[in-house]
Amino acid sequence: MNNVQTNRKRVVIPDIIHFFNRIINTGVHEANGIARNRQIRTVNIAGVTGGTASLFFSILNTCRGNYLLVLINITTMACLYSMVYFNEKKKYDLGPMITMPICAMELSASALIYNNNMELYLLLVVCLALILLNNKWVMLILSIFSAVLLGITHRLAPHTVIHQASETRRIMNAVIWLIMLQFFLYYFRLQIMGYTKELEESNRQLNVANKTREKLISILAHDMSSPINTLFFMLDLLQEDMLSGKDFAESSRLLILQARNLQENMDGLLQWCYTQMKGIAPQPVHFNLVVLIEEVITFLQPQFQKKHIHLQNDIAQYTCIIHADQEHIRLIIRNLLSNAIKFSYKEATIVLRMEDKGSELVISVADFGVGIAADMQERIFAGDQIHSTPGTGNEKGIGLGLSLSQEFAQKNNGFLSVTSEEGKGSTFSLHLHK
């Protein structure tokens, strides 16, 4: 029996939290922007908190037979809850503009009839007007109206009282008012601090993106213009009959290598641009990982042959079906193998392994080339930094491969790791959840 009750509590509590989160986020939309959404949440919290307090007072006054005060409390409650309704209808300014003057007059009426310190709540109206309203003239008029009403009510309340509230009730109203005032001010402070942090983080990301773009443009201008300029130069020589077919054939070998580097750099750049686009998500499917890796190996055969590198493929005998974005995994494997070739010496060996750890699958690419310095290993996957290092055959790149691969791995619930020793080689591993 106790277990059943415990399970019910576990189900009910998240439902209640979800319900209140839905109310607080009523009317919140990404298109509104950070500041506006925080303002909308504040309106919702003010409406729900104030409306609930009015409901409590209406029940209390019903028990005491103060039906006129019950009517005022219910009207106040309806006005405050209506602010959430207006947010739901995306009429964000209309709710506070209608509700606040009505609540101010009801609070004043309550104070004049009962002399119960409810005029203090007019200060809450002034604070909320300054926080929640965007139109400065409406804000100013409502603040002045509430302040004048506060002064008049406080002055007349002792002389217009019909049913004098008890001293306990007056103290309770003052205490509740003070608690609510502190709560709203503290909540608003949290909102401002949160908004400031979000702006700082957005600025940081923008600065990182700008620096990345600047470095990319610098690298592209230097490395990618060279083969194009060489091609135009050779074509001009051919056109002017200053270059024989034989000389062109010999020179074209270098041009082909440069063009291939240009293509690889463009592929990496396009993939990087792809990841920067908003709304792009992985498209996971079931596929045979070993078959995909074999396709990548076949594609890279010219690079293996160029440096006479032997690939020790220890995964050929496996059959491994995984659920991930096939193109993401293809790019990761291609980058890892391309880097291993790039930083291996001629006639070296690259080892490709796979390890099944139950819940995790690890694909490792080990080379015995130049290795990576310890301080560089900590930054090699950083998305905010670009590391372009020439290979053992002076191969060039734009330095996006590893950070791009790490980003794709994370999008597929995995990650990349590296172990390396400078001068002895590196092992890059792709960790995927099965």
Number of C-alpha atoms within 10 A of each C-alpha: 6 7 8 9 10 11 11 11 12 11 11 12 11 11 12 11 10 12 11 14 12 12 16 20 20 21 22 20 13 9 8 12 10 15 15 17 18 20 19 25 22 21 28 26 22 23 25 21 17 18 23 16 16 21 19 15 19 24 15 14 17 15 11 10 11 14 13 13 20 21 15 19 25 18 18 26 24 18 22 29 22 20 29 28 19 18 22 16 12 16 14 22 17 13 23 25 18 14 19 24 17 16 23 26 19 21 25 25 18 22 26 26 19 20 27 26 24 23 30 20 24 28 17 22 23 20 15 22 23 17 16 21 21 14 12 11 10 14 19 15 12 21 22 13 16 26 18 13 18 22 13 14 25 19 12 13 22 16 11 15 16 12 12 17 15 12 12 10 14 16 13 14 19 18 12 13 20 14 11 18 18 13 13 19 15 12 14 17 12 12 17 14 12 15 15 13 12 14 14 12 12 12 12 12 13 12 13 15 16 13 15 16 12 12 15 17 14 13 16 18 11 10 18 22 13 15 19 15 11 16 17 11 12 19 15 13 14 15 10 9 10 12 15 10 11 9 12 15 12 10 14 16 11 13 19 13 13 22 18 13 19 22 13 15 21 16 13 20 18 12 17 17 10 11 14 11 9 7 6 9 12 13 12 14 11 11 15 14 21 18 15 15 19 14 13 18 19 10 12 15 12 11 15 23 12 12 17 15 18 15 19 14 15 11 18 14 8 12 11 15 14 18 16 23 19 19 14 21 20 16 20 21 22 20 19 22 26 18 20 26 30 25 23 25 19 18 13 16 20 23 18 21 16 19 12 12 10 8 8 12 19 18 18 22 23 24 27 22 25 20 20 19 12 12 8 10 16 10 14 20 22 16 16 14 17 20 17 13 14 14 18 16 14 10 15 19 24 25 20 23 26 21 21 23 26 21 20 23 22 14 15 22 12 19 18 23 14 17 14 20 16 13 12 12 19 23 20 22 22 22 20 22 16 16
